[in-house]
């Protein structure tokens, strides 16, 4: 009888546990449901819809007429698309320059110099500032008549150009602005990586007679390489989606369309020319390009490359 009673108690405990487990599962499902529904409505559905729209001739309001691969064959002979694609990747030259400057700044701040906290705040202010406000600020600074940049150049006897209205200077001007905007974020990530490097590595290197360059090459660089990999990937993705700066600083795409990016061209086709089907095809091609570039980066940066020599 005692054995049967114990079995009944065990079954009751399992039943109670099962009810509690089911209650917790329902609560967890409710928490997961909100972002899941948001993803399905605002990400997955627009993505699939844009793929279908890329095979149609659609102005965004009327009937979607299926035209097959016409949009895709058209973009390969579209000079404006090719120009905007070139501009987009050309302005990514600023990525390695910005990462190098960020790493140097992080190494300087990692030495524990006075005022480190103040410098961190100063460098990070552009990151948290509105991109639209920063674009307006730099548009004024680059003005050929009264801009701050040309005023500074005049002090040293240089007659500065009209930066945003010159085909040879508009892209470098935008590159400088994007480098300045992203310095603080990259610098903080590098600084966190540097501060996580065990000091015993450097102490052992000192005992072995390694100089500063050798310590950087064999200790510092391998330890910050994962951060570099992350920053390269995210910067390429963000650079491929560059729009706000172009739309504010060069609203017509710059002189001879020399500053227009792919996203800017997509926006023009979709909302100025009402060619939603063609704009969808451009978006799909841009997504494929970003995917391929990201995949190549993952292949080139396997985990073994992050190990200290």
HUQUIQUI-V167565 format. One line per field, one symbol per residue. psi: psi as a letter, one per 30 degrees, with the letter a starting at -180 (. if undefined). A space follows every 10 residues. Layout:
# HUQUIQUI-V167565
psi: ???
This chain:
# HUQUIQUI-V167565
psi: eeeeeeeeee eeeeeeeeee eeeeeeeeee efeefeeeee efdeeeeeee eeffgljkgf eakjkkgbge eefeffgjee eeeeeeeefe ffffeeeeee eeeeeeeeff fhlkgeeeee eeffefeflk eeeeeeefee egkfegleef eeeffggkjl ljefgkfffe eeeeeeeeee efeeeeeeee eeeeffkkff eeeeeeefgk aeeeeeefde eeffeeeeee eeeeeeeeef gkeeeeeeei fgglkhhffk leeeeeeeee fefhieeeee eeeeeeeeee eeeeeeeeef ilfffgkk.
